[in-house]
Each structure stands twice: as structure tokens, then as C-alpha cells.
Amino acid sequence: NRLTESKTTVPHFYLRASMKVDRLMAMRAELNDDSKVRISVNDLLIKAIAATHIRVPELNVIWTPDAVVQFASVDISMAVATDQGLFTPTLRSVENMSITQVALTTKDFAQRARTGSLRQNELEGGSISISNLGMFGVEDFAAIINPPQASILAVGGISTEPVVVNDQLTTGQLMRATLSVDHRPVDGANGARWLQEFVTLIESPSKILA
């Protein structure tokens, strides 16, 4: 199986971060007040990944034995768990999609993954995947890279925790994410820069939709 092969042959390294998501959740509520299409947290995370890939293109790559292939557009695979197994359909050119288009596409992919009606070409491509287990109460995990992609972002659930804001102790909504990276095409510094940029976007979420 490809994931077993990935874990044994791809030199993974892992970067973890916590981020405040109060503003992201407020923006989502506002978007859902105005939109006929329900926008999920995952939809916003997919747009944030695309914006981060534009800012740190060193991760928008795949590894092949002959060369590191740089992508021009941002194609993102989403993990969908079904009774038939795990599927990873790919959204194309996410940087050019509106948040409503992302929401419609992820909903369509999830429905068709469960009915087994995804096309083969929809399961190919992409330079990064997102796996979100927050709905299962998982707080923090690391995912296995889906070769030849260079990375996968594993996202846990949102929890209310003590945070310090302007030297005052209060409570805030926190989310943890782990970026698994293939060390062959991506070095540690670029991986760290990517995650730092992602956290900045999540905590200042209006830039995600810009």
C-alpha cells in the first residue's frame, strides 16, 4: 500500500503549531450569514493553504526521482474517510477559487467519495493534502504524506483554552496543526516559514479571501 511505502521510503519531518481561531470563526459565521452555501472551517483552511503556497512557493512542489517539479497553480487534495476507505480528491487552482466555489467543490467531492463516483483524474495531482480529524474529537495528530506530494497538513479540533491577550489572561479558541514534509524537496527552514505564514493567515483571516 502506498501509505506504508510512503512512511518507509519518504523522509518525513514534522512541524507543529497552535493558532488562535477566534477571528476565523467569527469570519466564518459572518460568511454563513450572507451565503446560501454553508462554508466549513475546512473550506477556509483550504483557502489558507492556497494563500500560503503562493507566499511560500518552495512547498508547492512534488518529488520525482528525476527532479523536483514546481507547480504554477495551487492544487490541494482533501482526505475524505468513507466506509470504502480513504479518498483524496484534488481541488485545482484553489488560489483562483472563491470561498463559495471551494465550499461547493468540497461538498460535491465528499458526497461522491461516499457513493464511489469520483473519477480517477479527480484523485490525481496536487502538491499538498489536508486531513482534518477535528470532528472526531482529535486535538493533535501527524499524517502520512501522500506521494509524490511534498507535504500534508493534519488539523485537530478547536478547543477553548486559556490565552494571554495584551498581558491579560482570558480564554480563546485554539487549533493545532502538524505539517508533515518530505525532506528531499523541502528543507526545514522553508517548512517552518510555510507554517509560520499559515498561522499568520489563520489569525488574520481576512487575508485568506483577498
C-alpha positions in Angstrom: 0.0 0.0 0.0 1.1 3.5 -1.0 0.9 5.0 2.5 3.0 2.1 4.0 5.6 2.7 1.2 5.5 6.4 1.9 6.2 6.0 5.7 9.1 3.7 5.0 10.7 5.4 2.0 9.8 9.1 2.3 12.0 11.0 4.9 9.2 12.8 6.8 9.8 15.7 9.2 7.1 17.3 11.3 6.4 20.8 12.3 3.6 21.7 14.8 1.9 24.9 15.7 -1.1 26.2 17.8 -3.1 29.1 16.4 -5.9 31.4 17.7 -9.0 30.9 15.6 -11.5 33.3 17.3 -11.3 35.7 14.3 -11.5 32.9 11.8 -14.7 31.5 13.5 -16.2 35.0 13.6 -15.5 35.5 9.9 -17.0 32.1 9.1 -20.2 33.0 11.0 -20.4 36.2 9.0 -19.8 34.5 5.7 -22.5 31.9 6.5 -25.0 34.7 7.4 -24.6 36.1 3.9 -24.1 32.9 1.9 -26.6 30.3 0.7 -23.8 27.8 0.6 -22.6 26.6 4.1 -18.9 27.3 4.5 -17.0 24.9 6.7 -13.8 25.5 8.7 -12.1 23.1 6.4 -13.1 25.2 3.4 -11.3 28.2 5.0 -8.3 26.1 5.8 -8.0 25.0 2.2 -8.1 28.7 1.0 -5.5 29.5 3.7 -3.2 26.7 2.4 -3.5 28.1 -1.1 -2.6 31.6 0.1 0.4 30.2 2.0 1.6 28.2 -1.1 1.5 31.5 -3.1 3.6 33.2 -0.4 6.0 30.2 0.1 6.2 28.5 -3.3 9.0 26.3 -2.2 6.4 23.9 -0.8 4.2 24.0 -4.0 6.3 21.1 -5.4 6.3 17.3 -5.9 9.2 14.9 -5.6 10.1 12.7 -8.6 13.3 10.6 -8.9 14.4 12.8 -11.8 13.6 16.3 -10.5 11.6 18.4 -8.0 8.6 19.7 -10.0 7.4 23.2 -9.2 3.7 23.9 -9.6 2.4 27.1 -11.1 -1.2 26.7 -9.7 -2.1 25.5 -6.2 -3.8 22.1 -6.3 -4.9 20.7 -2.9 -6.1 17.2 -2.0 -8.6 16.7 0.8 -8.8 13.5 2.8 -12.3 12.0 2.9 -12.9 9.0 5.1 -15.7 6.6 3.8 -16.8 3.1 4.6 -14.9 2.0 1.4 -11.6 3.6 2.7 -9.8 6.9 2.4 -10.1 9.0 -0.8 -8.1 12.2 -1.6 -9.8 14.2 -4.4 -8.0 17.3 -5.6 -9.2 20.8 -5.9 -7.4 22.6 -8.8 -6.2 26.2 -8.9 -7.6 26.9 -5.4 -5.9 30.3 -5.5 -8.4 31.4 -8.2 -11.5 30.0 -6.5 -13.9 31.9 -4.3 -14.7 30.6 -0.9 -18.1 29.6 -2.2 -16.6 27.7 -5.1 -14.3 25.8 -2.6 -17.3 25.0 -0.4 -19.4 23.7 -3.3 -16.4 21.6 -4.6 -15.6 20.0 -1.2 -19.2 19.2 -0.6 -19.5 17.6 -4.0 -16.3 15.6 -3.5 -17.3 14.4 -0.1 -20.7 13.2 -1.4 -19.3 11.4 -4.4 -16.4 9.8 -2.4 -19.1 8.2 -0.2 -21.1 6.9 -3.2 -17.9 5.8 -5.0 -18.5 8.1 -8.0 -15.2 10.1 -8.0 -13.4 10.0 -11.4 -9.8 8.8 -11.5 -8.5 12.1 -12.7 -10.1 13.8 -9.6 -8.0 11.6 -7.4 -4.6 12.6 -9.0 -2.3 15.5 -8.7 -1.8 18.1 -6.0 1.3 19.1 -4.1 -0.3 19.1 -0.6 -3.1 17.3 1.2 -5.2 18.4 4.2 -6.5 15.9 6.8 -8.9 17.2 9.4 -9.9 14.9 12.3 -11.3 17.6 14.5 -14.9 16.3 14.1 -13.8 13.1 15.9 -12.5 15.0 18.9 -8.9 14.6 17.9 -6.8 17.5 19.2 -3.4 16.8 17.6 -2.0 14.3 15.1 0.5 13.8 12.3 -0.5 12.4 8.9 1.5 10.4 6.4 2.5 12.2 3.1 0.6 11.1 0.0 3.4 10.6 -2.6 4.6 12.3 -4.8 3.2 15.3 -2.9 5.7 17.2 -0.7 3.5 17.7 2.4 0.3 17.1 4.3 -1.3 19.3 6.9 -3.0 17.5 9.8 -5.6 19.6 11.6 -7.1 18.8 15.0 -10.3 20.1 16.6 -10.9 23.6 18.1 -10.8 23.9 21.8 -11.4 26.7 24.3 -8.3 27.3 26.3 -6.6 30.0 28.5 -4.7 32.5 26.4 -2.9 35.8 27.1 -4.1 38.8 25.2 -2.4 42.2 25.9 -0.9 40.8 29.1 -4.4 39.7 30.3 -5.4 36.1 30.9 -8.6 35.2 29.1 -10.0 32.3 27.1 -9.7 31.8 23.4 -10.4 29.2 20.7 -7.2 27.3 19.7 -6.5 24.9 16.9 -3.4 22.7 16.5 -1.9 21.7 13.2 1.0 19.5 12.2 2.8 19.8 8.8 4.4 16.6 7.6 7.1 17.4 5.0 9.2 15.3 2.6 12.8 16.4 3.4 14.0 15.6 -0.2 12.3 18.5 -2.0 11.8 20.8 1.0 14.3 21.9 3.7 13.4 22.6 7.3 13.7 26.3 7.1 11.2 26.6 4.2 8.8 24.2 6.0 9.0 26.4 9.1 8.5 29.6 7.1 5.4 28.0 5.5 3.8 27.0 8.8 4.6 30.5 10.3 2.9 32.1 7.3 -0.1 29.8 7.6 -0.6 30.7 11.3 -0.4 34.4 10.5 -3.1 34.0 7.9 -5.4 32.0 10.2 -5.0 34.6 12.9 -5.6 37.5 10.4 -8.2 35.6 8.3 -9.4 38.5 6.0 -6.2 37.9 4.0 -7.3 34.4 3.2 -10.1 35.7 1.0 -8.0 38.5 -0.6 
